[in-house]
């Protein structure tokens, strides 16, 4: 009788755990969607609305190429921060810290570059896995459970938006908007941290600008 009772308790506990996990997952997806929609509406200092910046008119594949190149240039901001600050957050004051991989952004960019060798990348399992790994930290950012310097946040969101653009590529308009947003965020990060001067940035951007001008 005691054995049957123990098994029943284990089964019920398991079902409650799965139900709770499912609710948290749905909340994470919904929250990150709302979070990035809000980010879309916030313009960086001195930048134009997305409809007015020239890279919104690039072909999608060229947008991705430029977004990737700029994210890689801004990546040292994340890497330096990960060397000095602990990358973790808590979902509540009493919960255990959740560690964010220091290599998450580099791994994500590597996977995208690898998948882009023969055209716009397919929505493969490695890219989906990287995308999913961003969801928890994004919810923590939104809820105020993870605080990072603004430039670090910009490169984090830049890589996330590239991943999201790929995973939601069925909606072409959304993908283009996300890639343009990623470009904005990387440029903002690069400019704020003075990784390159304005002449160097303009020199890098010029070949892309000439395509549409």
Secondary structure, 3 states (H helix, E strand, C coil): CHHHHHHHHHHHHHHHHHHHHHHHHHHHHHHHHHHHHHHHHCCCCCCCCHHHCHHHHCCHHHHHHHHHHHHHHHHHHHHHHHHHCCCEECCCCCCCCEECCCCHHHHHHHHHHHHCCCCCCCCCHHHHHHHHHHHHHHHHHHHCCCCCCHHHHHHHHHHHHHHHHHHCCCCHHHHHHHHHHHHHHHHHHHHHCCCCCHHHHHHHHHHHHHHHC
